[in-house]
Amino acid sequence: MADAPRSTDSGIEVKPLYGPGDQEGWDYDERLGDPGKPPYTRGVYPTMYRGRPWTIRPYSGFGTAEATNKRFKYLLANGSTGLSCAFDLPTQMGYDSDHARSEGEVGKVGVAIDSIDDMRQLLDGIPLDKVTTSMTINATAPILLLLYELVAEEQGVAAKDIGGGTTQNDVLKEYIARGTYIYPPRESMRLITDLFAYCTEHIPTWNTISISGYHIREAGSTAAQELAFTLANAIAYVEAAVSAGLAVDQFAPRLSFFWNGHNDFFEEVAKFRASRRMWHKLMEERFSAKDERSKLLRFHTQTGGSTLTAQQPEVNVVRVAIQALAAVLGGTQSLHTNGFDEAIGLPTERAARIALRTQQVIASESGVVNTPDPLAGSYFVESLTDQLEQLAWEYLEKIDSMGGAVAAIEAGYQMDEIEDASYAYSRAVDDVEKVIVGVNKYVDETGVEPEVFPIDPAFQEAQADRVRQLKADRDNDAVAARLDDVRAAAKGTENLLYPMKEALRARATLGEVSDALREVFGEHRPSR
């Protein structure tokens, strides 16, 4: 019986055997280089995990700031080396918890943060000069960063001494894949570059953006599309910052990336390796960066949420372990491993602990940390890295021909490509051409009902009352004056973060600051 053709999720044909012929004419220094040296295919640091392990950064956030603070402390006590905060949909969309559009969503998929009072409670007892924090927030990223800075000041930590962290701050992928945008694309780009400039001057340790392929992949893209569309967005951000008057080497060293860890093990490793090589080329040749740090693609990885199954959820422990191992072998700088029960609800404490232990087992027991890029030189992995890179360059050329990422988004190009890829994947699962264990093969109808994380329905009203009380207790005349300053800045060219910070200091809410910008910028309404 003839061996049927096989391919990766990106459609790259996988041959039955790879050998020296697959590297014919291949130059080591040009394609690989040593770890910590151009083109950084093998990693951004010379010794990689021998010198410093990746940051174990579990993603957490739910309900009240107080409840999330307790989970943060639990994770830190159990070996987490960084924090990653999820925010609820109203916080992401710029609505306070007492807003009519927040009904039913407060505290559901993340923590509700309405004001400096909530941020103070979220970070209570966490030393912000030592612990690094990643915040998955986009349209309202400047607001959350400024609240973080204000709480650090209250702790006695100067902005320049904040231990570091990241705001996702990647709105372009929201138009492509996720939908939690507020303002039109070009106004959103202004907020992003204003944040770049603000951090360059005030919070030099902060990673100003985490350019995210994760959500593009979650929407159904292939690995090649995730790589290409993310780098296209990154190009747009660099171009916008340069157009705003920033020198590339002034802000580029603080750019970071966020990749998805999906199921196709070797393609994922190849994706991570190709991304570093491509970014080095882009920054050196397209943007003429001189500072070598500007050319380093540093990235966080989260295992694939869309790969988790509600059927036989314990099997997700295996999926997450494989995905996490691919991220480590691909050279990630930080990693979040999903809880096995996240296809059902928020992760329980037990699931969060197993996810944390998964990383610790890889780091402490597997031996993969002992040498950088241990898959380098594999005929298969190197061939796959080259082919994936070539596919991504082809996508980038197409986007460039359309006028760049923003113009392509306005034309719906990336969304159409992802929709086609998602349909093809779903059809392959339906036809059992692609096996999903427990879903379309090895099905078990007798499974035990899993424990589900409890959501208190009374929480929303309590949080809304908290917002109403804040508005009653503060100096509302002072708040109104500071919000007028935000509107005035939005109509001009001033960096928006300065008046926004003073409004938040006066206890303006996230929703009020967002509304002030809505009045000037308007809201994005997709044309298709």
DOSEBA-346207 format. One record per residue (C-alpha): x, y, z; residue number from 1. Coordinates in nm, 4 decimals, always signed. Last residue first. Example, Ala and Ser with C-alpha at 12.3 -4.5 7.8 and 13.67 -1.06 7.14 Angstrom:
         xx         yy         zz   fivo
    +1.3670    -0.1060    +0.7140      2
    +1.2300    -0.4500    +0.7800      1
//
This chain:
         xx         yy         zz   fivo
    -1.7543    +4.4190    +0.6101    528
    -1.7132    +4.7921    +0.6690    527
    -1.5935    +4.7467    +1.0241    526
    -1.7152    +5.0215    +1.2580    525
    -1.4315    +5.1683    +1.4625    524
    -1.5389    +5.4174    +1.7270    523
    -1.5038    +5.7948    +1.7300    522
    -1.1710    +5.9677    +1.7843    521
    -1.2840    +6.2802    +1.9729    520
    -1.5825    +6.1604    +2.1780    519
    -1.4341    +5.8103    +2.1973    518
    -1.1226    +5.9560    +2.3615    517
    -1.3262    +6.1060    +2.6455    516
    -1.5232    +5.7808    +2.6622    515
    -1.2053    +5.5810    +2.7186    514
    -1.1050    +5.8133    +3.0042    513
    -1.4513    +5.7766    +3.1573    512
    -1.4564    +5.3996    +3.1161    511
    -1.1178    +5.3523    +3.2817    510
    -1.2366    +5.5592    +3.5749    509
    -1.1237    +5.9052    +3.6792    508
    -0.9649    +5.8796    +4.0212    507
    -0.7660    +6.2096    +4.0172    506
    -0.4583    +5.9977    +3.9442    505
    -0.6479    +5.8524    +3.6490    504
    -0.7055    +6.2008    +3.5072    503
    -0.3415    +6.2912    +3.5675    502
    -0.2241    +5.9804    +3.3853    501
    -0.4513    +6.0477    +3.0890    500
    -0.3123    +6.4009    +3.0604    499
    +0.0413    +6.2608    +3.0230    498
    -0.0473    +5.9506    +2.8204    497
    -0.1944    +6.1476    +2.5317    496
    +0.1326    +6.2727    +2.3871    495
    +0.0322    +6.6131    +2.2477    494
    -0.0734    +6.6298    +1.8813    493
    -0.4084    +6.8060    +1.9054    492
    -0.7735    +6.6981    +1.9304    491
    -0.6763    +6.4098    +2.1592    490
    -0.4877    +6.6530    +2.3831    489
    -0.8003    +6.8658    +2.4257    488
    -1.0116    +6.5606    +2.5076    487
    -0.7611    +6.4433    +2.7702    486
    -0.7459    +6.7919    +2.9246    485
    -1.1267    +6.7946    +2.9464    484
    -1.0976    +6.4664    +3.1358    483
    -0.8675    +6.6402    +3.3863    482
    -1.1221    +6.9177    +3.4431    481
    -1.4068    +6.6689    +3.4898    480
    -1.2030    +6.4716    +3.7441    479
    -1.1246    +6.7858    +3.9452    478
    -1.4935    +6.8801    +3.9498    477
    -1.5815    +6.5247    +4.0534    476
    -1.3692    +6.5329    +4.3683    475
    -1.4110    +6.1684    +4.4742    474
    -1.6639    +5.9954    +4.7004    473
    -1.9706    +5.9608    +4.4752    472
    -1.7754    +5.8337    +4.1729    471
    -1.5971    +5.5775    +4.3914    470
    -1.9292    +5.4604    +4.5345    469
    -2.0709    +5.4050    +4.1851    468
    -1.7655    +5.2024    +4.0882    467
    -1.7907    +4.9813    +4.3983    466
    -2.1627    +4.9356    +4.3373    465
    -2.0787    +4.8029    +3.9886    464
    -1.8302    +4.5607    +4.1467    463
    -2.0923    +4.4356    +4.3931    462
    -2.3496    +4.4060    +4.1147    461
    -2.1130    +4.1971    +3.9050    460
    -2.0029    +3.9693    +4.1895    459
    -2.3470    +3.8413    +4.2819    458
    -2.3352    +3.5792    +4.0056    457
    -2.0368    +3.4116    +4.1784    456
    -1.8468    +3.2153    +3.9140    455
    -1.7305    +2.8685    +4.0202    454
    -1.4450    +2.6938    +3.8354    453
    -1.5774    +2.3639    +3.7039    452
    -1.4760    +2.0212    +3.8377    451
    -1.4930    +1.7655    +3.5607    450
    -1.7887    +1.5332    +3.4936    449
    -1.6485    +1.1820    +3.4585    448
    -1.6265    +1.0374    +3.1072    447
    -1.8510    +0.7577    +2.9883    446
    -1.8950    +0.8644    +2.6257    445
    -1.5334    +0.7975    +2.5330    444
    -1.4266    +0.8829    +2.1781    443
    -1.1012    +0.7369    +2.0524    442
    -1.1490    +0.9277    +1.7268    441
    -1.3425    +1.2385    +1.6195    440
    -1.3423    +1.4259    +1.9501    439
    -1.1511    +1.2186    +2.2065    438
    -0.8255    +1.2443    +2.0172    437
    -0.8453    +1.4984    +1.7374    436
    -0.7478    +1.3190    +1.4162    435
    -0.7052    +1.5201    +1.0962    434
    -0.8442    +1.3507    +0.7842    433
    -1.1357    +1.2611    +1.0105    432
    -1.3759    +1.4232    +0.7580    431
    -1.5037    +1.6649    +1.0249    430
    -1.1469    +1.7368    +1.1369    429
    -1.0333    +1.8055    +0.7795    428
    -1.3411    +2.0258    +0.7260    427
    -1.2564    +2.2273    +1.0358    426
    -0.8991    +2.2820    +0.9141    425
    -1.0115    +2.3908    +0.5668    424
    -1.2679    +2.6301    +0.7156    423
    -1.0080    +2.7835    +0.9471    422
    -0.7662    +2.8340    +0.6580    421
    -1.0316    +3.0051    +0.4460    420
    -1.1377    +3.2295    +0.7350    419
    -0.7739    +3.3154    +0.8069    418
    -0.7172    +3.4258    +0.4470    417
    -1.0365    +3.6321    +0.4448    416
    -0.9450    +3.8059    +0.7720    415
    -0.5961    +3.8858    +0.6457    414
    -0.7309    +4.0499    +0.3297    413
    -1.0233    +4.2489    +0.4722    412
    -0.9461    +4.5566    +0.2611    411
    -0.9121    +4.7737    +0.5734    410
    -0.6845    +4.5059    +0.7172    409
    -0.4697    +4.5152    +0.4025    408
    -0.4450    +4.8948    +0.4286    407
    -0.3364    +4.8662    +0.7927    406
    -0.0864    +4.5876    +0.7200    405
    +0.0962    +4.7522    +0.4327    404
    +0.0085    +4.9249    +0.1053    403
    -0.1511    +4.6341    -0.0819    402
    +0.1806    +4.5347    -0.2425    401
    +0.3346    +4.5210    +0.1048    400
    +0.0642    +4.2742    +0.2110    399
    +0.1424    +4.0485    -0.0881    398
    +0.5166    +4.0659    -0.0214    397
    +0.4523    +3.9784    +0.3417    396
    +0.2504    +3.6717    +0.2407    395
    +0.5324    +3.5509    +0.0166    394
    +0.7845    +3.6122    +0.2959    393
    +0.5756    +3.3905    +0.5263    392
    +0.5743    +3.1037    +0.2772    391
    +0.9535    +3.1298    +0.2421    390
    +1.0017    +3.1276    +0.6199    389
    +0.7933    +2.8125    +0.6499    388
    +1.0023    +2.6472    +0.3789    387
    +1.3348    +2.7374    +0.5434    386
    +1.2271    +2.6298    +0.8923    385
    +1.0865    +2.3037    +0.7521    384
    +1.4143    +2.2233    +0.5781    383
    +1.6075    +2.3015    +0.8972    382
    +1.3751    +2.0868    +1.1072    381
    +1.3853    +1.7915    +0.8667    380
    +1.7604    +1.7809    +0.8102    379
    +1.8194    +1.8291    +1.1814    378
    +2.1084    +2.0727    +1.2060    377
    +1.9647    +2.2607    +1.5000    376
    +1.7293    +2.0460    +1.7099    375
    +1.9250    +2.1157    +2.0322    374
    +1.8675    +2.4922    +2.0067    373
    +2.0821    +2.5871    +2.3066    372
    +2.2284    +2.3125    +2.5288    371
    +2.1354    +2.1852    +2.8757    370
    +1.7773    +2.3113    +2.8840    369
    +1.6402    +2.0043    +2.7051    368
    +1.7471    +1.7806    +2.9950    367
    +1.3898    +1.6674    +3.0623    366
    +1.3836    +1.6828    +3.4431    365
    +1.4156    +2.0381    +3.5743    364
    +1.2899    +2.2722    +3.3011    363
    +1.0425    +2.0318    +3.1394    362
    +0.9192    +1.9200    +3.4820    361
    +0.8858    +2.2823    +3.5972    360
    +0.6867    +2.3732    +3.2896    359
    +0.4391    +2.0932    +3.3510    358
    +0.4307    +2.1820    +3.7222    357
    +0.2745    +2.5193    +3.6358    356
    +0.0044    +2.3575    +3.4230    355
    -0.0607    +2.1038    +3.6991    354
    -0.0961    +2.3860    +3.9531    353
    -0.3338    +2.5836    +3.7305    352
    -0.5493    +2.2726    +3.6839    351
    -0.5705    +2.2182    +4.0601    350
    -0.6524    +2.5871    +4.1229    349
    -0.9348    +2.5639    +3.8726    348
    -0.8839    +2.7102    +3.5290    347
    -1.1642    +2.9345    +3.3986    346
    -1.4264    +2.7353    +3.2129    345
    -1.4899    +2.4229    +3.0067    344
    -1.2253    +2.4395    +2.7321    343
    -0.9967    +2.5735    +3.0066    342
    -0.9976    +2.2443    +3.1984    341
    -0.6439    +2.1299    +3.1151    340
    -0.4986    +2.4580    +3.2394    339
    -0.2943    +2.6357    +2.9753    338
    +0.0851    +2.6626    +2.9905    337
    +0.2268    +3.0135    +2.9836    336
    +0.5845    +3.0629    +2.8702    335
    +0.8629    +3.3184    +2.8717    334
    +1.1751    +3.3779    +2.6627    333
    +1.0919    +3.1115    +2.4017    332
    +1.3768    +2.9273    +2.2266    331
    +1.2133    +2.6882    +1.9776    330
    +1.3005    +2.3871    +2.1923    329
    +1.1199    +2.5622    +2.4762    328
    +0.8155    +2.6417    +2.2637    327
    +0.8031    +2.2859    +2.1262    326
    +0.8190    +2.1504    +2.4834    325
    +0.5245    +2.3714    +2.5813    324
    +0.3169    +2.2379    +2.2922    323
    +0.3927    +1.8780    +2.3874    322
    +0.3115    +1.9418    +2.7556    321
    -0.0106    +2.1256    +2.6678    320
    -0.1339    +1.8390    +2.4501    319
    -0.0549    +1.5862    +2.7230    318
    -0.2411    +1.7816    +2.9923    317
    -0.5245    +1.8272    +2.7403    316
    -0.5938    +1.4539    +2.7737    315
    -0.7429    +1.5388    +3.1155    314
    -1.0246    +1.7161    +2.9284    313
    -1.1800    +1.3920    +2.8010    312
    -1.4190    +1.5897    +2.5774    311
    -1.4046    +1.9629    +2.6529    310
    -1.1097    +1.9814    +2.4157    309
    -0.8101    +2.2137    +2.4118    308
    -0.6581    +2.2969    +2.0723    307
    -0.8182    +2.6425    +2.0623    306
    -0.6268    +2.7433    +2.3746    305
    -0.2938    +2.6724    +2.2109    304
    -0.0014    +2.6939    +2.4523    303
    +0.1113    +3.0453    +2.5296    302
    +0.4491    +3.1686    +2.4147    301
    +0.6401    +3.4874    +2.4988    300
    +0.8897    +3.6300    +2.2554    299
    +1.2166    +3.8100    +2.1995    298
    +1.2941    +3.8888    +1.8371    297
    +1.6377    +4.0475    +1.8556    296
    +1.7175    +4.3027    +1.5834    295
    +1.6704    +4.6128    +1.7972    294
    +1.9121    +4.4655    +2.0523    293
    +2.1853    +4.4799    +1.7867    292
    +2.1658    +4.8582    +1.7874    291
    +2.2205    +4.9715    +1.4289    290
    +1.8724    +4.9367    +1.2860    289
    +1.8605    +5.0058    +0.9124    288
    +1.4797    +4.9742    +0.8988    287
    +1.4363    +4.7476    +0.5982    286
    +1.7740    +4.5716    +0.5900    285
    +1.8704    +4.5284    +0.9554    284
    +1.5278    +4.5310    +1.1166    283
    +1.3685    +4.3132    +0.8509    282
    +1.6558    +4.0652    +0.8330    281
    +1.6704    +4.0208    +1.2102    280
    +1.2939    +3.9841    +1.2204    279
    +1.3042    +3.7086    +0.9566    278
    +1.5719    +3.5083    +1.1371    277
    +1.3913    +3.5306    +1.4696    276
    +1.0572    +3.4273    +1.3202    275
    +1.2130    +3.1321    +1.1381    274
    +1.3252    +2.9734    +1.4661    273
    +0.9832    +3.0103    +1.6304    272
    +0.8055    +2.8774    +1.3222    271
    +1.0426    +2.5799    +1.2881    270
    +0.9681    +2.4711    +1.6457    269
    +0.5968    +2.5032    +1.5707    268
    +0.6300    +2.3056    +1.2480    267
    +0.8105    +2.0313    +1.4409    266
    +0.5350    +1.9912    +1.7009    265
    +0.2195    +2.0319    +1.4944    264
    -0.0065    +2.0918    +1.7967    263
    +0.0057    +2.4678    +1.8566    262
    +0.2167    +2.6973    +2.0760    261
    +0.0908    +3.0442    +1.9858    260
    +0.3368    +3.3302    +1.9667    259
    +0.3699    +3.6634    +2.1470    258
    +0.6311    +3.9158    +2.0383    257
    +0.8416    +4.1869    +2.2012    256
    +0.9449    +4.5431    +2.1231    255
    +1.1657    +4.7056    +2.3874    254
    +1.4848    +4.7091    +2.1757    253
    +1.2844    +4.8792    +1.8964    252
    +1.2187    +5.2044    +2.0856    251
    +1.5222    +5.4352    +2.0541    250
    +1.6975    +5.2175    +1.7971    249
    +1.4247    +5.3067    +1.5461    248
    +1.4506    +5.6797    +1.6092    247
    +1.1121    +5.8206    +1.7114    246
    +0.9640    +6.1070    +1.5090    245
    +0.6016    +5.9984    +1.4731    244
    +0.6835    +5.8571    +1.1272    243
    +0.9430    +5.6312    +1.2954    242
    +0.6786    +5.5099    +1.5397    241
    +0.4277    +5.4451    +1.2624    240
    +0.6842    +5.2548    +1.0530    239
    +0.7802    +5.0396    +1.3510    238
    +0.4153    +4.9644    +1.4261    237
    +0.3386    +4.8796    +1.0634    236
    +0.6382    +4.6453    +1.0409    235
    +0.5184    +4.4690    +1.3552    234
    +0.1733    +4.4231    +1.2003    233
    +0.3339    +4.2618    +0.8945    232
    +0.5415    +4.0445    +1.1301    231
    +0.2214    +3.9220    +1.2925    230
    +0.0525    +3.8573    +0.9579    229
    +0.3508    +3.6573    +0.8333    228
    +0.4122    +3.4327    +1.1338    227
    +0.0471    +3.3570    +1.2072    226
    -0.0119    +3.3044    +0.8353    225
    +0.2735    +3.0520    +0.8135    224
    +0.1504    +2.8723    +1.1277    223
    -0.1974    +2.8447    +0.9752    222
    -0.4767    +3.0753    +1.0811    221
    -0.7890    +2.9669    +1.2694    220
    -0.8865    +3.2549    +1.4990    219
    -0.6618    +3.1080    +1.7698    218
    -0.3692    +3.1486    +1.5302    217
    -0.4368    +3.5207    +1.4881    216
    -0.4865    +3.5385    +1.8633    215
    -0.1379    +3.4076    +1.9332    214
    +0.0370    +3.6022    +1.6587    213
    +0.0677    +3.8930    +1.8941    212
    +0.3011    +4.1861    +1.8868    211
    +0.3747    +4.2295    +2.2559    210
    +0.4158    +4.6038    +2.2907    209
    +0.5932    +4.8532    +2.5149    208
    +0.8236    +4.6096    +2.6889    207
    +0.8941    +4.8158    +3.0013    206
    +1.2433    +4.8606    +3.1461    205
    +1.2747    +5.2179    +3.0153    204
    +0.9690    +5.3408    +3.2059    203
    +0.9776    +5.7235    +3.1818    202
    +1.1306    +5.8520    +2.8574    201
    +1.1203    +5.5444    +2.6358    200
    +0.7985    +5.4481    +2.8117    199
    +0.6208    +5.7660    +2.7036    198
    +0.7472    +5.7455    +2.3453    197
    +0.6286    +5.3871    +2.2956    196
    +0.2948    +5.4693    +2.4663    195
    +0.2457    +5.7605    +2.2269    194
    +0.3234    +5.5177    +1.9432    193
    +0.0435    +5.2877    +2.0542    192
    -0.2073    +5.5648    +2.1160    191
    -0.1383    +5.7064    +1.7691    190
    -0.1839    +5.3622    +1.6129    189
    -0.5297    +5.3448    +1.7683    188
    -0.6203    +5.6704    +1.5932    187
    -0.5136    +5.5120    +1.2624    186
    -0.7033    +5.1903    +1.3248    185
    -1.0404    +5.3421    +1.4247    184
    -1.1111    +5.3414    +1.8006    183
    -1.2471    +5.0689    +2.0288    182
    -1.0912    +4.7299    +1.9516    181
    -1.1696    +4.4009    +2.1228    180
    -1.2507    +4.2177    +1.7973    179
    -1.0268    +3.9116    +1.7942    178
    -0.8724    +3.8204    +1.4632    177
    -0.7789    +4.0896    +1.2167    176
    -0.9113    +4.4070    +1.3797    175
    -0.7774    +4.2885    +1.7149    174
    -0.4474    +4.1946    +1.5489    173
    -0.3998    +4.5615    +1.4701    172
    -0.4563    +4.6605    +1.8342    171
    -0.1331    +4.5241    +1.9770    170
    -0.0857    +4.6940    +2.3170    169
    +0.0207    +4.3643    +2.4804    168
    +0.1540    +4.5585    +2.7772    167
    +0.4751    +4.4066    +2.9036    166
    +0.6746    +4.3898    +3.2215    165
    +0.9712    +4.5300    +3.3992    164
    +1.0999    +4.5585    +3.7514    163
    +0.9812    +4.9163    +3.7831    162
    +1.2903    +5.1214    +3.8730    161
    +1.2537    +5.3888    +3.6036    160
    +0.8950    +5.4508    +3.7152    159
    +1.0054    +5.5106    +4.0740    158
    +0.8997    +5.2467    +4.3261    157
    +0.7750    +5.3994    +4.6531    156
    +0.4789    +5.1619    +4.6726    155
    +0.2478    +5.4533    +4.5870    154
    +0.4656    +5.5224    +4.2820    153
    +0.4231    +5.1573    +4.1768    152
    +0.0467    +5.2045    +4.2086    151
    +0.0637    +5.5026    +3.9721    150
    +0.2785    +5.3075    +3.7245    149
    +0.0287    +5.0196    +3.7150    148
    -0.2572    +5.2663    +3.6640    147
    -0.0579    +5.4218    +3.3785    146
    -0.0027    +5.0816    +3.2184    145
    -0.3714    +4.9950    +3.2482    144
    -0.4772    +5.3215    +3.0845    143
    -0.2203    +5.2997    +2.8038    142
    -0.3366    +4.9427    +2.7228    141
    -0.7055    +5.0343    +2.6817    140
    -0.7331    +4.9176    +2.3194    139
    -0.4888    +4.6336    +2.3872    138
    -0.4693    +4.4456    +2.7155    137
    -0.3021    +4.1195    +2.8037    136
    -0.0873    +4.2575    +3.0850    135
    +0.2527    +4.1009    +3.1519    134
    +0.4025    +4.1611    +3.4931    133
    +0.7605    +4.1410    +3.6150    132
    +0.8156    +4.0999    +3.9898    131
    +1.1087    +4.2841    +4.1506    130
    +1.0477    +4.6615    +4.1510    129
    +0.6733    +4.5982    +4.1504    128
    +0.6816    +4.4237    +4.4877    127
    +0.3475    +4.2378    +4.5123    126
    +0.1748    +4.2967    +4.8475    125
    -0.1356    +4.4505    +4.6921    124
    -0.1132    +4.4443    +4.3126    123
    -0.4797    +4.3751    +4.2344    122
    -0.5939    +4.5928    +4.5255    121
    -0.4090    +4.8983    +4.3975    120
    -0.5313    +4.8249    +4.0461    119
    -0.8902    +4.8189    +4.1727    118
    -0.8584    +5.1537    +4.3545    117
    -0.6775    +5.3038    +4.0536    116
    -0.9956    +5.2554    +3.8561    115
    -1.2281    +5.0170    +3.6761    114
    -1.0294    +4.6927    +3.6650    113
    -1.2440    +4.3782    +3.6352    112
    -1.0358    +4.0586    +3.6294    111
    -1.0529    +3.8137    +3.3439    110
    -1.2866    +3.6055    +3.1317    109
    -1.5951    +3.6531    +3.3535    108
    -1.5165    +3.9415    +3.5879    107
    -1.7948    +4.1601    +3.4516    106
    -1.9450    +4.0061    +3.1380    105
    -2.3171    +3.9651    +3.2119    104
    -2.3992    +4.3356    +3.1856    103
    -2.0947    +4.5356    +3.0768    102
    -2.2893    +4.7062    +2.7966    101
    -2.5166    +4.8734    +3.0545    100
    -2.2167    +5.0374    +3.2225     99
    -2.1666    +4.9763    +3.5969     98
    -1.8530    +4.7668    +3.5426     97
    -1.6873    +5.0506    +3.3535     96
    -1.6472    +5.0224    +2.9784     95
    -1.3249    +5.0580    +2.7799     94
    -1.3483    +4.7442    +2.5647     93
    -1.0743    +4.5459    +2.7391     92
    -1.2054    +4.6431    +3.0832     91
    -1.5587    +4.5449    +2.9768     90
    -1.4235    +4.2137    +2.8398     89
    -1.2527    +4.1018    +3.1605     88
    -0.8786    +4.1395    +3.2048     87
    -0.6170    +3.8631    +3.2055     86
    -0.2913    +3.9263    +3.3905     85
    +0.0439    +3.7569    +3.3406     84
    +0.2791    +3.7348    +3.6368     83
    +0.6425    +3.6284    +3.6563     82
    +0.8670    +3.3634    +3.8158     81
    +0.5977    +3.1116    +3.9078     80
    +0.7337    +2.8680    +4.1656     79
    +0.4460    +2.7716    +4.3906     78
    +0.4525    +3.0847    +4.6091     77
    +0.4362    +3.3011    +4.2971     76
    +0.1318    +3.1086    +4.1747     75
    -0.0498    +3.1404    +4.5077     74
    +0.0333    +3.5115    +4.5287     73
    -0.1138    +3.5709    +4.1836     72
    -0.4220    +3.3642    +4.2717     71
    -0.4787    +3.5791    +4.5850     70
    -0.4388    +3.8985    +4.3801     69
    -0.6935    +3.7615    +4.1329     68
    -0.9512    +3.7249    +4.4109     67
    -0.8843    +4.0775    +4.5430     66
    -0.9006    +4.2351    +4.1983     65
    -1.2432    +4.0804    +4.1651     64
    -1.3627    +3.8187    +3.9219     63
    -1.0928    +3.6522    +3.7153     62
    -0.7295    +3.6873    +3.6125     61
    -0.4479    +3.4488    +3.5362     60
    -0.1869    +3.3728    +3.2728     59
    +0.1048    +3.1758    +3.4143     58
    +0.4514    +3.3230    +3.3470     57
    +0.7378    +3.0801    +3.3947     56
    +1.0218    +3.3003    +3.2735     55
    +1.2655    +3.1068    +3.0565     54
    +1.5709    +2.9702    +3.2309     53
    +1.8901    +3.1766    +3.2478     52
    +2.2467    +3.0878    +3.1568     51
    +2.1993    +2.7239    +3.0614     50
    +1.8593    +2.8289    +2.9263     49
    +2.0012    +3.0305    +2.6334     48
    +2.3824    +3.0150    +2.6384     47
    +2.4540    +3.2662    +2.3615     46
    +2.1250    +3.4616    +2.3846     45
    +1.8782    +3.5434    +2.1055     44
    +1.8310    +3.1876    +1.9866     43
    +1.9376    +2.9460    +1.7128     42
    +1.7919    +3.1426    +1.4228     41
    +1.9585    +3.4545    +1.5663     40
    +2.0694    +3.5913    +1.2252     39
    +2.3020    +3.6973    +1.3743     38
    +2.4643    +3.5858    +1.7012     37
    +2.3229    +3.4850    +2.0406     36
    +2.3153    +3.1169    +1.9469     35
    +2.5681    +3.0480    +1.6712     34
    +2.4851    +3.1327    +1.3131     33
    +2.1910    +2.9689    +1.1434     32
    +2.1088    +3.0379    +0.7787     31
    +2.3946    +3.2667    +0.6780     30
    +2.6563    +3.1271    +0.9154     29
    +2.5750    +2.7663    +0.8322     28
    +2.5579    +2.8069    +0.4525     27
    +2.3294    +2.5642    +0.2649     26
    +2.4194    +2.4787    -0.0909     25
    +2.2614    +2.1358    -0.0433     24
    +2.0788    +2.1180    +0.2881     23
    +1.7957    +1.8895    +0.1811     22
    +2.0473    +1.6715    +0.0009     21
    +2.2029    +1.5841    +0.3381     20
    +1.8935    +1.3856    +0.4396     19
    +1.5182    +1.3914    +0.4884     18
    +1.2797    +1.0961    +0.4613     17
    +0.9126    +1.0269    +0.3938     16
    +0.8628    +1.3863    +0.2729     15
    +0.6433    +1.6309    +0.4626     14
    +0.4565    +1.8603    +0.2243     13
    +0.4066    +2.2122    +0.3605     12
    +0.0328    +2.2810    +0.3803     11
    +0.0513    +2.5187    +0.6741     10
    -0.0900    +2.2513    +0.9087      9
    +0.1975    +2.0281    +0.8026      8
    +0.1729    +1.7828    +0.5150      7
    +0.1408    +1.4138    +0.4385      6
    +0.1010    +1.2285    +0.1105      5
    -0.0356    +0.8708    +0.1446      4
    +0.2220    +0.5893    +0.1647      3
    +0.1446    +0.3381    -0.1063      2
    +0.0000    +0.0000    +0.0000      1
//
